[in-house]
Amino acid sequence: MDGIVLLKEDHKTVEKLFKQFEKAGENAHTEKRKIADRVIEELTAHTWIEEKIFYPAAREAAPDTKDHVLESVEEHHVVLWMLSELKDLDPADERFDAKMTVLIENVRHHVEEEEKEWFPEVRKAMGRNRLTELGEQMETAKQKSPDDPLAVPSADQ
């Protein structure tokens, strides 16, 4: 699978989870916990493969995108810390929904920038063969991604 296609599939998966969360009732604490746990799992793996494999390759192929990569890593930093806080937060806590809402807003902004502004540039610079090779590496790496959001490199920066 093409690396950009893989990342876009991840984006779709997370967006579906966000919509489920937004539709869950105010007191649907058990359901919200399950959704949040899946979001944590998905976004931790996603940021891991982006930072370990995709971003370095993109910077090499399209050096003009350096600023976008640096901004994305900073956005990851914020998201990963929010994920780590959500991981241990009781869904009945009054801050849970607010924290999840801010996370959703941040991730949606990040996805929009990647898909509209950045991915087309990277696709043009890399070509199909390189993107397919990256996609295979990313799929393999995803299986070995950490469970802890704070284990992703940008969380520590």
Rosetta blueprint (number, residue, H / E / L):
1 M L
2 D L
3 G H
4 I H
5 V H
6 L H
7 L H
8 K H
9 E H
10 D H
11 H H
12 K H
13 T H
14 V H
15 E H
16 K H
17 L H
18 F H
19 K H
20 Q H
21 F H
22 E H
23 K H
24 A L
25 G L
26 E L
27 N L
28 A L
29 H H
30 T H
31 E H
32 K H
33 R H
34 K H
35 I H
36 A H
37 D H
38 R H
39 V H
40 I H
41 E H
42 E H
43 L H
44 T H
45 A H
46 H H
47 T H
48 W H
49 I H
50 E H
51 E H
52 K H
53 I H
54 F H
55 Y H
56 P H
57 A H
58 A H
59 R H
60 E H
61 A H
62 A L
63 P H
64 D H
65 T H
66 K H
67 D H
68 H H
69 V H
70 L H
71 E H
72 S H
73 V H
74 E H
75 E H
76 H H
77 H H
78 V H
79 V H
80 L H
81 W H
82 M H
83 L H
84 S H
85 E H
86 L H
87 K H
88 D L
89 L L
90 D L
91 P L
92 A L
93 D L
94 E H
95 R H
96 F H
97 D H
98 A H
99 K H
100 M H
101 T H
102 V H
103 L H
104 I H
105 E H
106 N H
107 V H
108 R H
109 H H
110 H H
111 V H
112 E H
113 E H
114 E H
115 E H
116 K H
117 E H
118 W H
119 F H
120 P H
121 E H
122 V H
123 R H
124 K H
125 A H
126 M H
127 G L
128 R H
129 N H
130 R H
131 L H
132 T H
133 E H
134 L H
135 G H
136 E H
137 Q H
138 M H
139 E H
140 T H
141 A H
142 K H
143 Q H
144 K L
145 S L
146 P L
147 D L
148 D L
149 P H
150 L H
151 A H
152 V L
153 P H
154 S H
155 A H
156 D H
157 Q L
